Each structure stands twice: as C-alpha cells, then as structure tokens.
Amino acid sequence: MPVFSAALLFVVLILHTLFSFAASSEWVKTPYGQARLLVAGVLPQQETFTAGLEVEMEPGWKTYWRTPGAAGIPPKLIWEGSSGINNIELHYPAPHRLDFQGLQLYGYEDRVIFPLTITRDLAVSEPDLKVDARLLICKELCVPASFPMSLTLDKANQATDIDSAFAIDQFKALIPLPAAVANIPPARITLDAEQKLLQVDIDLPKNYQLEDLFPEVQPEPELDAPVWRQLEQRGEQNPQADQAESGKTIQAQFSIQRKQLPDTAQPASVVIRTNLGAYELNAEWQTLVTSLTPLPKSLSTAPSTQTYQTQSTGAGLWLMLLMALAGGLILNLMPCVLPVLSIKVLHLIKHQDLNGSQMRTSFFATAMGIISSFAALAGVLIALKASGQAIGWGIQFQQPLFIAALTIAVVLFAANLWGRFEFSLPGFIANLGTPKAGSSTDTQNNAWISSFAQGALATLLATPCSAPFLGTAVGFAFAQDAPQLLAIFITMGIGLALPYLLLMLRPQWVYKLPKPGPWMITLKKILSVSLLATASWLLWVLADLVALWGVGLFSGLLLIWWLSTRIRAVFWALPLVAWLSISPMPMAAPPAPSGGEVEDQINWKAFKPDQIAQHVADGKLVFVDITARWCVSCVANKIAVIHTGKVQDTLNAPGIIAMQGDWTRPNAVISDFLNKHQRFGIPFNAVYGPGAPDGILLSEILSQDELLHAIEQAR
C-alpha cells in the first residue's frame, strides 16, 4: 500500500503538470490557424500586467515579424472595445528567416506567443479584454486573418497562473535584448546604391557566434539572404575594436532586389541571433568612400546548420561540459542534498557485508540511476521547451502541488526511518539493495534494480539546489538545442555520481566506516528528525504560496496519517487526500518586499529594475538580491555573507541602495530581469554603479570578499 500510494501520487502530479490548463480566452479557429489570449496573473493594485497572444498555425503556414521582409504585413492589435484597459503593447520574439521561392521573409512558423504588456485602469476591478488580432498568415497563398478574442479578468482569471506565466516567459526570453547587456557596440551599416549592396559590420565578443541577422532600415528594401565573413583582424577596419575585448568582427552583405533603397538619413537598427541569445543593436550609417567589394556567394549564409554545429562543438561547449561536471560534483556538498544523506549513509554502511564484486555492481547501478535520471530530466525539459513551456532551474518550487508532493515524500522517508512502517519505497531501496555474499542470482538482480532506484531518488532530492558552475552550465544548456542540452545534463549526472564511480574503483574504502550494529537504530531516529526538519522547511515555503489555514489542514492530515499507519490500511489514502486538497486552496497574500528575518537589518527597497539606471546616473550603487523561500542556496548566502555585520553595514551606508526581489512565486518582472542577464535560476546577486553600469554578476555561492570587492569596483 505505501508503494502504491507513492506511485499514484507521482503519476497524478505528472499528469497535473502536463495537462493543467492556463487562464486564457477560448481558441478562435480558422482553417489555417487559431489564436487565444493568455494571462499570467494580475496582482492587486498592479497597473501593468503580462499577457500573451498565442498563435498556432497549420503545418507549412507562417506569420510575420514587425519587419516582415520581402513581403508580408506585421501583426496589428485592435483593442478599443476593451473596458478598464488603458494600453496594450505587443512585443516581438526574435524572428526566423523563412525562404519562400527565393524571397526572404522574417517571421514565425507553427507556433508563437507575442508577449503583451497591458496597462489597466485601477478604478475598474474586473477589466474586460476585447482584442481583435489582425495577422497575415501565408503558405502558397496569403490569407488576412482576424481573431476576435475576449477575456473578462474576474477574480479567478486574475489569480497567478503558472502555466500561462511559463508559456509567456518562454517567448519573452526570445525577445532581443539591448546590445549593451552583452557589451556589443553599435553596428556599422553602409549603403552602396550603385551596386545595390547593404553592408553591416558587427563586433562580437569572442564567445558569441552569429547565426543570423535582420537589418531594420527605412524605407524597407527587399534583401537577399546575407553572406558574411569573419575579419581576421578587427582593428584594421574597426576603430571601436577595443569595446569588446578579444572579440571579432562579422562583415555581412545583403543584395537589394526590388522595392526602394533605404534612406541613410533615417535611423537604422539590426537584430542578431547568436548562440547566446538574440540582441538588438543600434546601427550607425557609414559614409561610402569607395565602392564595396561584393563578398563571394560561397561564404556562409543564414540560417546555417553548419555554423551552429561548429559553434556547439567548439571550445564553448567543452568549457560548459567541464562546468557541468564540476557543478554536479559540488552538488553533493550543497545543503539541499542533506535529505539524501540518510539513504547514502545507511547504504554505505550496509555495503560492508558485500564482497568486492557485489560492491562494484551496486555502486555502478546507483551511478547509472543518477545519470539516467538526469537524462530523463533533460528529456522532460526538451519536451517542455518544444511545446512552448518556460524552463528553468528550481522554478518547480513555485508550484504548490510540487512542494506538497515533495513534502509528502520526505515525510514518508522520515516515517520509514522512524520505524512507523516497513517495505515502503525508501525501505525497499535501503534494504533490498544489500544482499549477503553468496546470495542467489534473483536476489542480486533485485539488488541491482534497487540500487539503480536509489540513485534516481538521490537525483530527485538533489536537483533543486544550485552550486558553483552549475548555474552557468544550466543557463547555457537552456539556450541550446536538444543534443547540447542532453549532453550537459548527462555530464551533470556524471558529476553527481562521481563519488559512486570512485567507490566502484576503490570499494575497500567502505570498510573504513563504522560496522553495522544497534547504534544504527539511533542513527535512523536522528536522520528521521532531520528529514522532518526538511519537511517543516517545505511547509514554510508552502505557506508563502497558499493560505495559512490550508497549510494547517495539509499538515494535520499528514499528522493523522503518521499516527495511524499501524491501525488501518485505509489511512494510507490520507497523503493523497492531503495533496489533492492543495489545488482548490486560495493563494497566500503577496510577501512584503524585504528580508523579514530577525538577523536582517538591511534597509531593503522593493525590486524595481527600471530604476537601476537612474540610481546609477545619480552616482549611487545598487545591490540586487533575487531570492526565494525555496532557494536553499539563497538562505546559505544570507547566513554566510549577506547577514554578516560588515556586509549589512556596507549595504546600509549612504549612497548604496539594496533591492530585493522575491521569486517564491512566479513574477514576470523578475523572470524578464533574469533572462536579460542570461540566468535561468537563483541565487542571483549583482552590483551596479558608475563604474559598472551594466552590473557585476556575482557567483551563485557568495563570499564576503567577492561582494565587497564588487562594491568597490562599481563605485
């Protein structure tokens, strides 16, 4: 019964995650596509909120970017029929190049979500969204499409909707970032009217690889696909070469076909797609001194699969694989891995009854369980990414149902170690995997399977944490295609499994541990208490997401189960009932924008990223701390660094502003901010100032010296 309950709970959680519905309007369908509105959530007294226009098209059909290319019309929104709405701003993810019979079109195929920033009238408690999206959808022929949609933002639709927020954030992350974020200087653009050539020179840092580029000039000409080359010495033709240290210059040319020539008196810009994201560059018109030399058509054109593969197999990928290996290894030492300690310690002690061959087999099986689980996790992330969902490291802790399920799992482990029941999943894994020497083949096979499952459990409980190098590797992986993401996650699994792989080579090290004996009963009690402490922490996190009375009800049901496990089997349904009770519970009130802990004496200000530049312009320093209740590494940073007297005195000094953002629950502003800095998880800390207007990003695991040095450097 315990095994069945745990399995059923896991299956229900997965089904809820994959098939839950977002707060949205009804689909408006046509023969060639459909569209609907998504709303991420509206907080009380929040004037602007995030929404999305989701468009799904039949295979082969496409729609257009704001600059459509050789043909096409950009999307248009008509929303005047709305009530309680003051403005709707449409944002464009970076486009793809769509070649139609030689015509270069810029837009989207299959599915796209256009993020929307909506400004509402606070005097209207339940705004009524009425939007008519006018799009041109094309295949062999083009069809002007009208999608009239409506959505009343009543209390139910104003609640934070994680599925909608994730879906919208997935495409918000594709909106081109300002070039200054990546220290990319303005592009230089030259027009040769006689040859009908448009040349664009772009300076890129050395770790950036160009995948495509889209000039935006007025009036818009019809451009062929670009050809480009990398200049050997950037400084020869680029006086701004020192702006991007040890970088390179990409020189691209576009042949101008029909339509008019661009006007060099009009402003111009360039959107580029790179291996590390999309960026929007201002473009400075250059005076044509001599005629341009046309580049050979045999040079690289966009989009180029070969170009991407060259990048992904280069030094950048190998460096990220090395970081993933180191991050996975360090993950064994992080605070969030403590719940796994009970299983690991008992497992190692009981291994002393095995011979060398059985030890190696068991350790190998555990390592394979860890690595296979990371591969499975990568597969889930790849599927979510392909379906348009947002992916990130640790964001599952913004989901109350996930936290409740993990709490139940930890309580089950604690009850087993305390002796409340036997033969549940934890006991099966802990006991079945340690046969005596000379046992039967069937028992050895069962031991191999249970050791494999133990490794999978270790992964489940270890992955929510961050570690040095891990954030960089994960952020890089999330920006890559499926093969690279899978390779990085498997390498992280190898890092986490490395201690087991070493023990497989040196099984005699196990004999240095204490011998099994009656003392292990006391150890189990101690480890059970530590797991209950972990469960209490999870309940504390949950209390920030759902109403406090709901957390009390959930905890009460688990307590009744704990006391009744030996009475009747029917009480084993209580954990499932407790988990199901979370879904209808109301959300908790938003937390205060401050640290809140007794040890925290810092004068925190609410996180407002749009004010950072102004503070820096006024000569002030800004320290940004993005945290969450579920982030164990964030708590460790506070205890070890941020809450120390010297750091608190520094951050409270005149001229320094400390901003703190709480990511315990989904927050579109924080998600956008992290995406702009190419981060996909927390902890996140940065220092801004006159000496570092673009910010100095700090390590995931802070040190006092690093933080204080960054503050001095930013002055």
PyMOL commands that set and color helices and strands:
alter all, ss='L'
color gray80, all
select helices_A, chain A and resi 2-19+155-158+162-172+179-182+234-237+241-243+305-312+315-333+335-353+356-386+395-398+400-418+425-432+441-462+470-478+482-505+507-512+519-542+548-564+569-580+609-617+632-642+645-651+668-676+704-714
alter helices_A, ss='H'
color red, helices_A
select strands_A, chain A and resi 28-30+33-39+48-57+62-69+76-78+85-90+96-100+103-109+111-120+128-138+142-152+177-178+187-192+197-204+210-216+227-231+248-255+268-274+277-285+300-301+604-606+621-627+656-662+684-689+692-697
alter strands_A, ss='S'
color yellow, strands_A
deselect
rebuild
show_as cartoon
